[in-house]
Structures are given as C-alpha cells and as structure tokens.
Amino acid sequence: RRYHSEDPDEKAFGGRVEIRLANGETIVDEIAVADAHPLGARPFTRPDYVAKFRLLAEPVLTADEIERFLDLAERLPELTPAEVRELSIVAAPGVLASAPAPKGLF
C-alpha cells in the first residue's frame, strides 16, 4: 500500500532482508520506511542529501562538475530552460572508459 500511495507523507520504499546462515538459521528484518524517509528513524535534511550526493559523486565526477551540478540544483525553481538542460552530469575523464561493460539488470 505505501509503495503505491500518491500521498508523499505515506509513500515509502521500505525493505525486507532474509539471511539464511550456513547452520540453517534464518535472520529476518524488515522496515516499512527507509531511515532517511521523512517518517523514518533519521529523516534526511537538505545538507544530508547534499553530503550523500557528494559521497556518491566524488569517485566519478570532478570537483568542478559536482559544484556546477549542485549550484544548478539549488537554483532549480529559477532556472531558465537552457539551464535545466545543463542538469546532466559529465563523468570525470577516464571513468567511463575504465568501467566494465554492464551485463544488464538481471
């Protein structure tokens, strides 16, 4: 129900994990909402999202590209159509060439 909800205060993407150990024991845990969700255990604030973006982007984007993108994203409501088109990111030199070819999703 939460997954398909149109109410942003209710919509959530929780998760369930089930681990079967070598001794046959099974450990199961489930959360209804991600910790970072507004209803989660530790809701993200804007600085949290920026920090997460930086953490994930640093291995594949240059510092200048990270700052360029964040500057545009912070000004999203006032961007011109031309600036909106600049929201795409450009990988750091050599990143794509050194990446293994994907085998697909499954």
DSSP file (Angstrom, degrees, kcal/mol; ACC not computed):
  #  RESIDUE AA STRUCTURE BP1 BP2  ACC     N-H-->O    O-->H-N    N-H-->O    O-->H-N    TCO  KAPPA ALPHA  PHI   PSI    X-CA   Y-CA   Z-CA
    1    1 A R     >        0   0    0      0, 0.0     4,-0.7     0, 0.0     3,-0.4   0.000 360.0 360.0 360.0 -48.2    0.0    0.0    0.0
    2    2 A R  T >4  +     0   0    0      1,-0.2     3,-0.9     2,-0.2    10,-0.6   0.891 360.0  59.3 -60.8 -39.6    2.7    2.5    0.9
    3    3 A Y  T 34 S+     0   0    0      1,-0.3    -1,-0.2     8,-0.2     8,-0.1   0.871 114.0  35.4 -58.8 -39.5    4.7    1.8   -2.2
    4    4 A H  T 34 S+     0   0    0     -3,-0.4    -1,-0.3     7,-0.0    -2,-0.2   0.424  88.4 125.6 -96.6  -0.4    1.8    2.8   -4.5
    5    5 A S    <<  -     0   0    0     -3,-0.9    -3,-0.0    -4,-0.7     6,-0.0  -0.292  49.6-155.3 -62.0 141.8    0.4    5.7   -2.3
    6    6 A E  S    S+     0   0    0      5,-0.0    -1,-0.1     4,-0.0    -4,-0.0   0.526  71.9  95.2 -91.8  -8.4    0.1    9.0   -4.0
    7    7 A D    >>  -     0   0    0      1,-0.2     4,-2.9    -5,-0.1     3,-1.8  -0.756  68.0-152.0 -84.1 114.5    0.3   10.8   -0.7
    8    8 A P  T 34 S+     0   0    0      0, 0.0    -1,-0.2     0, 0.0    -3,-0.0   0.755  94.9  59.2 -61.8 -23.0    4.0   11.8   -0.2
    9    9 A D  T 34 S+     0   0    0      1,-0.1    -2,-0.0    29,-0.1    -3,-0.0   0.702 117.7  31.5 -75.4 -17.9    3.6   11.6    3.6
   10   10 A E  T <4 S+     0   0    0     -3,-1.8    -1,-0.1    -8,-0.1    -5,-0.1   0.736  92.5 102.6-107.0 -32.9    2.7    8.0    3.3
   11   11 A K     <  +     0   0    0     -4,-2.9     2,-0.3    -7,-0.1    -8,-0.2  -0.291  49.0 159.8 -58.8 131.4    4.6    6.8    0.2
   12   12 A A        -     0   0    0    -10,-0.6     2,-0.5    21,-0.1    -7,-0.1  -0.997  41.1-145.2-155.9 151.0    7.6    4.8    1.3
   13   13 A F        +     0   0    0     -2,-0.3    20,-0.1   -11,-0.0    24,-0.1  -0.755  34.9 168.2-119.9  81.7   10.1    2.3    0.0
   14   14 A G        -     0   0    0     18,-0.7     2,-0.3    -2,-0.5    18,-0.2   0.096  18.4-141.4 -76.0-163.8   10.9    0.1    2.9
   15   15 A G  E     -A   31   0A   0     16,-2.1    16,-2.6    18,-0.1     2,-0.4  -0.995  11.3-149.3-161.4 160.9   12.7   -3.2    2.7
   16   16 A R  E     -A   30   0A   0     -2,-0.3     2,-0.4    14,-0.2    14,-0.2  -0.997  11.4-168.0-135.9 138.8   13.0   -6.7    3.9
   17   17 A V  E     -A   29   0A   0     12,-2.8    12,-2.3    -2,-0.4     2,-0.4  -0.990   3.5-173.0-128.8 138.8   16.0   -8.9    4.2
   18   18 A E  E     -A   28   0A   0     -2,-0.4     2,-0.5    10,-0.2    10,-0.2  -0.982   6.5-171.6-132.3 119.9   16.2  -12.6    4.9
   19   19 A I  E     -A   27   0A   0      8,-3.1     8,-2.9    -2,-0.4     2,-0.6  -0.949   9.3-157.9-117.6 125.0   19.6  -14.2    5.5
   20   20 A R  E     -A   26   0A   0     -2,-0.5     6,-0.2     6,-0.2     5,-0.1  -0.905  18.0-147.4-103.0 118.3   20.0  -18.0    5.7
   21   21 A L    >   -     0   0    0      4,-3.4     3,-2.3    -2,-0.6     0, 0.0  -0.353  26.8-105.8 -82.1 162.7   23.1  -18.9    7.6
   22   22 A A  T 3  S+     0   0    0      1,-0.3    -1,-0.1     2,-0.1    -2,-0.0   0.798 120.8  57.9 -57.9 -30.0   25.3  -21.9    7.0
   23   23 A N  T 3  S-     0   0    0      2,-0.1    -1,-0.3     1,-0.1     3,-0.1   0.410 122.7-105.0 -83.2   4.3   23.9  -23.6   10.1
   24   24 A G  S <  S+     0   0    0     -3,-2.3    -2,-0.1     1,-0.3     2,-0.1   0.235  76.6 137.1  94.0 -14.0   20.4  -23.3    8.8
   25   25 A E        -     0   0    0     -5,-0.1    -4,-3.4     1,-0.0     2,-0.5  -0.389  42.4-147.9 -66.0 143.6   19.4  -20.4   11.0
   26   26 A T  E     -A   20   0A   0     -6,-0.2     2,-0.5    -3,-0.1    -6,-0.2  -0.962   7.9-162.4-117.9 131.9   17.4  -17.6    9.3
   27   27 A I  E     -A   19   0A   0     -8,-2.9    -8,-3.1    -2,-0.5     2,-0.4  -0.958  12.7-175.8-112.1 127.4   17.6  -14.0   10.2
   28   28 A V  E     +A   18   0A   0     -2,-0.5     2,-0.3   -10,-0.2   -10,-0.2  -0.975   8.0 167.8-126.4 136.4   14.8  -11.7    9.0
   29   29 A D  E     -A   17   0A   0    -12,-2.3   -12,-2.8    -2,-0.4     2,-0.3  -0.991   5.8-179.0-144.2 151.1   14.4   -8.0    9.4
   30   30 A E  E     -A   16   0A   0     -2,-0.3     2,-0.4   -14,-0.2   -14,-0.2  -0.997  10.3-166.2-150.8 142.6   12.1   -5.5    7.8
   31   31 A I  E     -A   15   0A   0    -16,-2.6   -16,-2.1    -2,-0.3     3,-0.1  -0.990  16.5-148.3-128.7 143.1   11.4   -1.8    7.9
   32   32 A A  S    S+     0   0    0     -2,-0.4   -18,-0.7   -18,-0.2     2,-0.3   0.842  86.0  21.4 -76.8 -34.4    8.4    0.0    6.5
   33   33 A V  S    S-     0   0    0    -20,-0.1     8,-0.2   -19,-0.1    -1,-0.2  -0.974  89.5-101.2-134.8 148.5   10.2    3.1    5.5
   34   34 A A    >   -     0   0    0     -2,-0.3     3,-1.4     1,-0.1     6,-0.1  -0.329  35.5-116.2 -62.2 149.0   13.9    3.9    4.9
   35   35 A D  T 3  S+     0   0    0      1,-0.3     7,-1.6     5,-0.2    -1,-0.1   0.856 116.6  52.8 -55.9 -36.0   15.6    5.6    7.8
   36   36 A A  T 3  S+     0   0    0      7,-0.2     8,-2.5     5,-0.1    -1,-0.3   0.623  85.9 107.6 -77.9 -12.9   16.2    8.7    5.7
   37   37 A H  S X  S-     0   0    0     -3,-1.4     3,-2.5     6,-0.2     5,-0.1  -0.270  88.6-108.5 -61.3 150.4   12.4    9.0    4.8
   38   38 A P  T 3  S+     0   0    0      0, 0.0    -1,-0.1     0, 0.0   -29,-0.1   0.787 124.5  41.6 -52.8 -27.9   10.5   11.8    6.5
   39   39 A L  T 3  S+     0   0    0     -5,-0.1    -6,-0.1     3,-0.1    -2,-0.1   0.361 100.7 104.9 -98.3   4.6    8.8    9.2    8.6
   40   40 A G  S <  S-     0   0    0     -3,-2.5    -5,-0.2    -6,-0.1    -6,-0.1  -0.080  88.6 -95.8 -81.0-179.2   12.0    7.2    9.1
   41   41 A A  S    S+     0   0    0      1,-0.3    -5,-0.1    -8,-0.2    -6,-0.1   0.833 119.1  19.6 -67.2 -34.7   14.2    6.8   12.2
   42   42 A R  S    S-     0   0    0     -7,-1.6    -1,-0.3    -5,-0.1    -3,-0.1  -0.630  85.0-154.1-137.0  76.2   16.7    9.5   10.9
   43   43 A P        -     0   0    0      0, 0.0    -6,-0.2     0, 0.0    -7,-0.2  -0.207  21.3-116.3 -56.5 136.9   15.0   11.7    8.3
   44   44 A F        -     0   0    0     -8,-2.5     2,-0.2     4,-0.1    -4,-0.0  -0.464  24.9-156.6 -72.6 143.8   17.4   13.4    5.9
   45   45 A T     >  -     0   0    0     -2,-0.2     4,-2.0     1,-0.0     3,-0.4  -0.639  39.5 -91.8-106.4 172.7   17.7   17.1    5.8
   46   46 A R  H  > S+     0   0    0      1,-0.2     4,-2.4    -2,-0.2     5,-0.2   0.921 127.9  52.0 -54.2 -47.8   18.9   19.1    2.8
   47   47 A P  H  > S+     0   0    0      0, 0.0     4,-2.5     0, 0.0    -1,-0.2   0.855 106.9  55.0 -59.2 -32.1   22.6   19.0    4.0
   48   48 A D  H  > S+     0   0    0     -3,-0.4     4,-2.4     2,-0.2    -2,-0.2   0.924 108.7  47.1 -64.4 -43.6   22.3   15.2    4.3
   49   49 A Y  H  X S+     0   0    0     -4,-2.0     4,-2.5     2,-0.2    -1,-0.2   0.901 112.7  49.1 -65.1 -40.3   21.2   14.9    0.7
   50   50 A V  H  X S+     0   0    0     -4,-2.4     4,-2.6     2,-0.2    -2,-0.2   0.923 111.7  49.3 -64.2 -43.6   24.0   17.2   -0.5
   51   51 A A  H  X S+     0   0    0     -4,-2.5     4,-2.5    -5,-0.2    -2,-0.2   0.897 111.3  49.2 -63.2 -40.1   26.5   15.2    1.6
   52   52 A K  H  X S+     0   0    0     -4,-2.4     4,-2.4     2,-0.2     5,-0.2   0.912 110.3  50.9 -66.3 -41.5   25.2   11.9    0.1
   53   53 A F  H  X S+     0   0    0     -4,-2.5     4,-2.5     1,-0.2     5,-0.2   0.945 111.5  47.9 -59.2 -47.4   25.4   13.3   -3.4
   54   54 A R  H  X S+     0   0    0     -4,-2.6     4,-2.6     1,-0.2    -2,-0.2   0.926 110.7  51.5 -59.3 -45.7   29.0   14.4   -2.8
   55   55 A L  H  < S+     0   0    0     -4,-2.5    -1,-0.2     1,-0.2    -2,-0.2   0.913 116.7  39.1 -58.3 -45.1   29.9   11.0   -1.3
   56   56 A L  H  < S+     0   0    0     -4,-2.4    -1,-0.2     1,-0.2    -2,-0.2   0.797 119.3  47.1 -77.1 -28.6   28.5    9.1   -4.3
   57   57 A A  H >X S+     0   0    0     -4,-2.5     4,-2.4    -5,-0.2     3,-1.8   0.798  90.9  78.7 -84.5 -30.0   29.7   11.6   -6.9
   58   58 A E  T 3< S+     0   0    0     -4,-2.6    -1,-0.2     1,-0.3    -2,-0.1   0.816  91.0  52.6 -54.9 -36.6   33.3   12.0   -5.8
   59   59 A P  T 34 S+     0   0    0      0, 0.0    -1,-0.3     0, 0.0    -2,-0.1   0.730 124.4  25.7 -71.6 -17.0   34.6    8.8   -7.3
   60   60 A V  T <4 S+     0   0    0     -3,-1.8    32,-3.3    -4,-0.2     2,-0.3   0.551 114.6  57.6-124.8 -10.0   33.2    9.6  -10.8
   61   61 A L  S  < S-     0   0    0     -4,-2.4    30,-0.1    30,-0.2     2,-0.1  -0.898  77.9-113.9-122.2 152.5   32.9   13.4  -11.1
   62   62 A T     >  -     0   0    0     28,-0.4     4,-2.2    -2,-0.3     5,-0.2  -0.421  32.9-111.4 -74.9 160.5   35.4   16.2  -10.9
   63   63 A A  H  > S+     0   0    0      1,-0.2     4,-2.3     2,-0.2     5,-0.2   0.891 120.1  52.8 -59.2 -40.1   35.1   18.6   -8.0
   64   64 A D  H  > S+     0   0    0      1,-0.2     4,-2.5     2,-0.2    -1,-0.2   0.893 108.5  49.6 -63.3 -39.5   34.2   21.3  -10.5
   65   65 A E  H  > S+     0   0    0      2,-0.2     4,-2.5     1,-0.2     5,-0.2   0.890 109.6  51.5 -68.3 -38.9   31.4   19.2  -12.0
   66   66 A I  H  X S+     0   0    0     -4,-2.2     4,-2.6     2,-0.2    -2,-0.2   0.943 113.2  44.5 -60.5 -48.2   30.0   18.4   -8.6
   67   67 A E  H  X S+     0   0    0     -4,-2.3     4,-2.5     2,-0.2    -2,-0.2   0.891 112.0  52.7 -65.1 -40.0   29.9   22.1   -7.7
   68   68 A R  H  X S+     0   0    0     -4,-2.5     4,-1.9     2,-0.2    -1,-0.2   0.940 112.8  44.3 -60.6 -47.6   28.4   23.0  -11.1
   69   69 A F  H  X S+     0   0    0     -4,-2.5     4,-2.9     1,-0.2    -2,-0.2   0.932 113.6  49.5 -64.1 -46.5   25.6   20.5  -10.7
   70   70 A L  H  X S+     0   0    0     -4,-2.6     4,-2.5     1,-0.2    -1,-0.2   0.886 108.4  54.1 -62.2 -38.4   24.9   21.4   -7.1
   71   71 A D  H  X S+     0   0    0     -4,-2.5     4,-1.0    -5,-0.2    -1,-0.2   0.932 112.6  43.3 -60.4 -45.6   24.7   25.1   -8.0
   72   72 A L  H >< S+     0   0    0     -4,-1.9     3,-0.7     1,-0.2    -2,-0.2   0.937 113.3  51.2 -64.8 -46.1   22.1   24.4  -10.7
   73   73 A A  H >< S+     0   0    0     -4,-2.9     3,-1.3     1,-0.3    -2,-0.2   0.878 107.0  53.6 -61.3 -38.8   20.1   22.0   -8.5
   74   74 A E  H 3< S+     0   0    0     -4,-2.5    -1,-0.3     1,-0.3    -2,-0.2   0.776 113.7  43.2 -66.3 -25.7   20.0   24.6   -5.6
   75   75 A R  T XX S+     0   0    0     -4,-1.0     3,-1.9    -3,-0.7     4,-0.6   0.183  77.0 126.8-103.6  16.3   18.5   27.1   -8.0
   76   76 A L  G X4  +     0   0    0     -3,-1.3     3,-1.3     1,-0.3    -1,-0.2   0.826  66.8  55.7 -47.0 -47.3   16.1   24.8   -9.8
   77   77 A P  G 34 S+     0   0    0      0, 0.0    -1,-0.3     0, 0.0    -2,-0.1   0.783 115.1  39.5 -61.1 -24.1   12.9   26.9   -9.3
   78   78 A E  G <4 S+     0   0    0     -3,-1.9    -2,-0.2     2,-0.0    -3,-0.0   0.381  87.1 124.8-106.1   4.3   14.5   29.8  -11.0
   79   79 A L    <<  -     0   0    0     -3,-1.3    -3,-0.0    -4,-0.6    -7,-0.0  -0.303  57.5-127.6 -67.4 146.7   16.4   28.1  -13.8
   80   80 A T     >  -     0   0    0      1,-0.1     4,-2.2    -2,-0.0     5,-0.2  -0.453  32.6-102.5 -79.7 163.7   15.9   29.0  -17.4
   81   81 A P  H  > S+     0   0    0      0, 0.0     4,-1.6     0, 0.0    -1,-0.1   0.888 125.0  53.5 -55.6 -38.4   15.0   26.3  -19.9
   82   82 A A  H  > S+     0   0    0      1,-0.2     4,-0.5     2,-0.2    -3,-0.0   0.894 108.8  48.6 -64.3 -38.7   18.6   26.4  -21.1
   83   83 A E  H >4 S+     0   0    0      1,-0.2     3,-1.0     2,-0.2    -1,-0.2   0.858 105.0  58.2 -70.5 -34.4   19.9   25.9  -17.6
   84   84 A V  H >< S+     0   0    0     -4,-2.2     3,-1.8     1,-0.3    -1,-0.2   0.900 101.2  56.8 -60.3 -39.4   17.6   23.0  -17.0
   85   85 A R  H >< S+     0   0    0     -4,-1.6     3,-0.7     1,-0.3    -1,-0.3   0.721  98.5  62.7 -64.0 -19.6   19.2   21.2  -19.9
   86   86 A E  T << S+     0   0    0     -3,-1.0    -1,-0.3    -4,-0.5    -2,-0.2   0.411  74.0  94.8 -85.6   2.2   22.5   21.6  -18.1
   87   87 A L  T <   +     0   0    0     -3,-1.8    -1,-0.2    -4,-0.1    -2,-0.1   0.629  60.2 101.6 -71.2 -11.7   21.4   19.4  -15.2
   88   88 A S  S <  S-     0   0    0     -3,-0.7     2,-0.3    -4,-0.1    -3,-0.0  -0.416  71.9-130.6 -67.0 149.8   23.0   16.4  -16.9
   89   89 A I        -     0   0    0     -2,-0.1     2,-0.5   -20,-0.0    -1,-0.1  -0.708   6.6-141.8-103.8 157.2   26.3   15.4  -15.4
   90   90 A V        -     0   0    0     -2,-0.3   -28,-0.4   -28,-0.1   -25,-0.1  -0.976  22.8-126.0-119.5 121.4   29.6   14.7  -17.2
   91   91 A A        -     0   0    0     -2,-0.5   -30,-0.2   -30,-0.1     3,-0.1  -0.239  34.5 -94.5 -63.8 152.4   31.8   11.9  -15.8
   92   92 A A    >   -     0   0    0    -32,-3.3     3,-2.0     1,-0.2     4,-0.5  -0.298  58.5 -77.6 -62.8 151.2   35.4   12.6  -15.0
   93   93 A P  T 3  S+     0   0    0      0, 0.0    -1,-0.2     0, 0.0    -3,-0.0  -0.250 117.1  11.8 -53.5 132.7   37.9   11.8  -17.7
   94   94 A G  T 3> S+     0   0    0     -3,-0.1     4,-1.6     1,-0.0     5,-0.1   0.226  95.2 107.6  87.1 -14.3   38.6    8.1  -18.0
   95   95 A V  H <> S+     0   0    0     -3,-2.0     4,-0.6     1,-0.2     3,-0.1   0.949  83.8  39.1 -64.1 -49.5   35.8    7.0  -15.7
   96   96 A L  H >4 S+     0   0    0     -4,-0.5     3,-0.7     1,-0.2    -1,-0.2   0.872 113.1  55.8 -70.8 -35.7   33.6    5.5  -18.4
   97   97 A A  H 34 S+     0   0    0      1,-0.2    -1,-0.2     3,-0.0    -2,-0.2   0.831 110.9  45.0 -65.4 -31.3   36.5    4.0  -20.4
   98   98 A S  H 3< S+     0   0    0     -4,-1.6    -1,-0.2    -3,-0.1    -2,-0.2   0.524  90.8 103.3 -91.3  -5.5   37.6    2.1  -17.3
   99   99 A A  S << S-     0   0    0     -3,-0.7     2,-0.0    -4,-0.6    -5,-0.0  -0.561  78.3-112.7 -78.6 138.9   34.2    0.9  -16.3
  100  100 A P        -     0   0    0      0, 0.0    -1,-0.1     0, 0.0    -2,-0.1  -0.379  39.0 -97.0 -66.8 149.4   33.4   -2.8  -17.1
  101  101 A A        -     0   0    0      1,-0.1     2,-0.0     2,-0.1     0, 0.0  -0.492  45.2-114.3 -66.3 130.1   30.7   -3.3  -19.7
  102  102 A P        -     0   0    0      0, 0.0     3,-0.1     0, 0.0    -1,-0.1  -0.361  13.8-151.8 -67.8 146.8   27.3   -3.9  -18.0
  103  103 A K        -     0   0    0      1,-0.4     3,-0.2    -3,-0.0     2,-0.2   0.410  53.5 -97.5 -94.6  -0.4   25.8   -7.3  -18.4
  104  104 A G        -     0   0    0      1,-0.2    -1,-0.4     2,-0.1     0, 0.0  -0.519  46.5 -64.0 108.2 179.4   22.3   -6.0  -17.9
  105  105 A L              0   0    0     -2,-0.2    -1,-0.2     1,-0.2    -2,-0.0   0.817 360.0 360.0 -75.4 -31.2   19.9   -5.7  -14.9
  106  106 A F              0   0    0     -3,-0.2    -1,-0.2     0, 0.0    -2,-0.1   0.405 360.0 360.0-124.8 360.0   19.5   -9.5  -14.4
